[in-house]
């Protein structure tokens, strides 16, 4: 698990000792096809996940703009649920497994305690999460512009 954390977008700036200090917050989860890593609308924890292997679909039914599910498929070693870590808000989408999936569950409450107590770790991890969210916002902005251009709005 150490190597996966070390190479993840969220923790790549941490030293070996710093990664070791967050490892107690982490556990491996294995899920099967059709199971949910995260369920839209839940407000039960601040945990987030690092996909180790497999494919997941980002699914949302919570929109009045369209009917049915919105699905995006992801296979890379990405983070999921990091927004709940920062805001404690309800989950904005579900993450459904497509085939077998292995992931690292990161206990958000325990991690936030570490980030609060150790300013250097806190800055590095939150800076990385900010960069990830900024990149996703940029991608969403581009998709919205394409959608608006294609629909002549």
Secondary structure, DSSP 8 states (H G I E B T S, - for coil): -HHHHHTSTTTTTS-HHHHHHHGGGEEEEEE-TT-EEE-TT--S---EEEEEEEEEEEEE---SSSSS-EEEEE-SS-EESHHHHHH----SSEEEEEEEEEEEEE-HHHHHHHHHH-HHHHHHHHHHHHHHHHHHHHHHHHHHHHHHHHHT-
